[in-house]
Amino acid sequence: MINKIFERKKGDANRNKPKIKSFPGPGRLSTFDPTSKPTNHVPMPTGDVPKPPQNDFGPVALPVQGGYLMVPPGSIVFCRAAGNYTHIFLSNGKELSLCKRLKEVESLLPEALFYRVHQTYLVNLRHVKMWLRENGDFLHLSNGEKAPVARLRKKGLKSRLNLG
């Protein structure tokens, strides 16, 4: 707590306004006058504000029965839609079922990690092992599952995977 002394100077034109004195300490000014103007102006930086690194993703709160389950986004391999439900497959082999549409789950997850490859599939790009081109396009994922790639999403997926 900062100890402050309120005092008034005699004969001052602003004698009804108190001057606040605080005891000097690290990073504190010795006096504060609310009527004075700042003497040193620090200009605000112009241009873009630096963004946090893309690798640092905090856990995602997934709504489950009775509360929320905190899951690191990197542990999600893919999500599959089933009507008004979404099945989330984790890297440890577990499966979560949420009473949310895939579009709602997609908005919870970091855009830098996930890509919607099909109407019913949302894939974590870090878990893609191979792009198979047999009887259509499929992504082979780290847990052994295959996710179909829609024709209209191939071009966007190639650019996200840096395939040219």
C-alpha positions as CSV (number, residue, x, y, z in Angstrom):
1,M,0.0,0.0,0.0
2,I,1.3,3.4,-0.9
3,N,1.3,6.0,1.9
4,K,0.2,9.3,0.6
5,I,0.1,12.7,2.3
6,F,-2.6,15.3,1.3
7,E,-1.5,18.8,1.7
8,R,-2.4,22.3,0.6
9,K,-0.1,25.1,-0.1
10,K,-1.0,28.5,1.3
11,G,-1.5,31.3,-1.2
12,D,-1.8,28.9,-4.1
13,A,-4.4,29.7,-6.7
14,N,-5.4,26.1,-6.7
15,R,-5.5,25.8,-3.0
16,N,-8.8,24.0,-3.0
17,K,-7.3,21.2,-5.0
18,P,-5.1,18.8,-3.0
19,K,-1.6,18.0,-4.1
20,I,-0.8,14.3,-3.5
21,K,2.6,13.4,-2.4
22,S,3.7,9.8,-2.3
23,F,6.8,8.4,-0.8
24,P,9.5,7.7,-3.4
25,G,10.0,4.1,-4.2
26,P,11.2,2.0,-7.1
27,G,9.4,3.2,-10.3
28,R,7.3,5.9,-8.5
29,L,7.3,9.6,-9.0
30,S,7.9,11.7,-5.8
31,T,4.9,14.0,-6.5
32,F,1.8,13.9,-8.5
33,D,-0.2,16.9,-9.5
34,P,-3.5,16.0,-11.2
35,T,-3.7,19.5,-12.9
36,S,-0.2,19.2,-14.5
37,K,0.3,18.0,-18.0
38,P,2.6,15.1,-18.8
39,T,6.2,16.2,-19.5
40,N,7.4,13.2,-21.4
41,H,5.2,11.8,-24.1
42,V,5.9,8.2,-25.3
43,P,4.7,7.8,-28.9
44,M,2.6,4.8,-29.6
45,P,4.1,2.3,-32.0
46,T,2.8,2.5,-35.6
47,G,2.3,-0.5,-37.8
48,D,1.3,-4.0,-37.0
49,V,1.3,-5.2,-33.4
50,P,3.5,-8.3,-33.1
51,K,1.5,-11.5,-33.0
52,P,2.3,-14.3,-30.5
53,P,4.2,-17.3,-31.9
54,Q,2.0,-19.7,-33.9
55,N,3.4,-22.7,-32.0
56,D,2.1,-21.7,-28.6
57,F,-1.4,-23.0,-28.5
58,G,-3.1,-23.3,-25.1
59,P,-5.6,-26.0,-24.2
60,V,-9.1,-25.9,-25.8
61,A,-12.2,-26.1,-23.6
62,L,-14.4,-28.8,-25.1
63,P,-17.9,-28.9,-23.7
64,V,-18.8,-32.3,-22.3
65,Q,-21.5,-33.6,-20.1
66,G,-21.2,-31.9,-16.7
67,G,-18.5,-29.3,-17.6
68,Y,-15.6,-28.7,-19.9
69,L,-12.6,-30.9,-20.8
70,M,-9.3,-29.1,-21.4
71,V,-7.5,-30.7,-24.4
72,P,-4.3,-29.5,-26.0
73,P,-5.1,-28.9,-29.7
74,G,-1.9,-30.8,-30.7
75,S,-3.4,-34.0,-29.3
76,I,-6.5,-33.9,-31.5
77,V,-5.8,-35.9,-34.7
78,F,-9.1,-35.2,-36.5
79,C,-12.8,-34.5,-36.0
80,R,-15.6,-36.2,-37.8
81,A,-19.2,-34.9,-38.1
82,A,-22.2,-37.0,-37.5
83,G,-25.2,-34.8,-37.9
84,N,-25.5,-32.5,-34.8
85,Y,-22.7,-34.4,-33.1
86,T,-18.9,-34.3,-33.6
87,H,-16.6,-37.2,-32.8
88,I,-13.1,-36.0,-31.8
89,F,-10.2,-38.5,-32.1
90,L,-7.2,-38.0,-29.9
91,S,-3.6,-39.1,-30.4
92,N,-3.8,-41.4,-27.3
93,G,-6.6,-43.4,-29.0
94,K,-9.5,-42.0,-27.1
95,E,-12.6,-40.7,-28.8
96,L,-14.8,-37.8,-27.5
97,S,-18.4,-37.2,-28.7
98,L,-19.7,-33.6,-28.4
99,C,-23.2,-32.4,-29.0
100,K,-22.0,-29.7,-31.3
101,R,-21.9,-29.3,-35.1
102,L,-18.4,-29.6,-36.8
103,K,-18.6,-25.9,-37.7
104,E,-18.9,-24.9,-34.0
105,V,-16.0,-27.2,-33.0
106,E,-13.9,-25.8,-35.9
107,S,-14.4,-22.3,-34.4
108,L,-13.0,-23.4,-31.1
109,L,-9.7,-24.8,-32.6
110,P,-6.7,-22.8,-33.8
111,E,-7.0,-22.1,-37.5
112,A,-3.2,-22.5,-38.0
113,L,-3.4,-26.2,-37.0
114,F,-6.6,-27.4,-38.5
115,Y,-8.1,-27.6,-42.0
116,R,-11.5,-28.6,-43.1
117,V,-10.7,-31.2,-45.8
118,H,-14.2,-32.5,-46.3
119,Q,-17.8,-31.6,-45.3
120,T,-17.5,-34.2,-42.5
121,Y,-13.7,-34.0,-41.6
122,L,-11.6,-31.5,-39.8
123,V,-7.9,-32.6,-39.7
124,N,-4.9,-31.5,-37.6
125,L,-2.3,-30.8,-40.3
126,R,0.5,-31.9,-37.9
127,H,-0.9,-35.4,-37.9
128,V,-1.0,-35.9,-41.7
129,K,1.5,-38.6,-42.7
130,M,0.7,-39.2,-46.3
131,W,-1.6,-38.0,-49.1
132,L,-3.0,-41.1,-50.9
133,R,-4.4,-40.9,-54.4
134,E,-6.3,-44.1,-54.9
135,N,-10.0,-44.2,-55.8
136,G,-10.1,-40.5,-54.8
137,D,-7.9,-38.5,-52.5
138,F,-7.4,-39.5,-48.9
139,L,-5.1,-38.3,-46.1
140,H,-3.4,-41.0,-44.1
141,L,-3.2,-39.8,-40.4
142,S,-0.9,-40.6,-37.6
143,N,-3.4,-42.9,-35.8
144,G,-3.9,-45.0,-39.0
145,E,-7.2,-43.5,-40.0
146,K,-7.9,-42.2,-43.5
147,A,-9.8,-38.9,-44.1
148,P,-11.3,-38.1,-47.5
149,V,-10.3,-34.9,-49.3
150,A,-13.0,-33.1,-51.2
151,R,-12.2,-32.0,-54.8
152,L,-13.0,-28.3,-54.0
153,R,-10.6,-28.3,-51.0
154,K,-7.5,-29.9,-52.7
155,K,-6.0,-26.6,-53.8
156,G,-6.3,-25.0,-50.3
157,L,-4.9,-28.1,-48.7
158,K,-1.9,-28.2,-51.0
159,S,-1.1,-24.6,-50.1
160,R,-1.5,-25.3,-46.4
161,L,0.8,-28.4,-46.7
162,N,3.3,-26.4,-48.8
163,L,3.0,-28.8,-51.7
164,G,2.9,-26.1,-54.4
